Amino acid sequence: MQPIPRHRAAVRATHTFPGHGPFALTIHGSSDISVEDARRDARERMDALVAAGGPEQEHDSGLEYYPSRRLPEELLEDVHSEGGTLIAAITRNRYGAAVLNTDALLICDVDLPQEDVGRSRSSGGRAGKRPGLLSRLFGGGAIGRADDATDGIRDAAGLPDELGGPGSGERGRVHAELLTSIRDFGARHPELGVRAYRTRHGFRLLVSGADGRRPHHVM
């Protein structure tokens, strides 16, 4: 993998784009050479963003579109293989959490179609806000009412997505197709480590052992 840059810098400027008011832009740059080279990288990224017409996002915060950002993260540790090859790096993000950076593991989310918004979202007609899963399972939020616990179990059972089930209708059909595709992919590539988790909105797929120079197709 490519090493994590050791030097970071940011440039700030205000620009006005057609159809919008002024943007107070903040762009980060990075470099393995020096802080000045990181500042040059940031200036080039600022010029490219301005030439493209401004930030590609819905919110007018003046920040770059998230996947393109080079946010500064403290480098905690480089991880090398027995042969000395860099295989991972651990950084600290702005929340203070340690983050594993590596190209040896693919992590991707595969979403199911949106659930039916017309489906009942409350239990027993209780007004307004629908309680959380734990509250529905264990009767939280209405202490002293024994019927709330059973109502919660019935409500959760009616929402199989929240318990990792396939769901119904189009969502259930796509759930089955995705699961079959993932299983078939794992069978076709026994040299890879393939693991899938059911999330609230679909699947999280982890694949290890792939050679980045050779494409693999799940679907």
Order of alpha helices (4+ residues) and beta strands (2+ residues): beta-beta-alpha-beta-beta-beta-beta-alpha-alpha-alpha-beta-beta
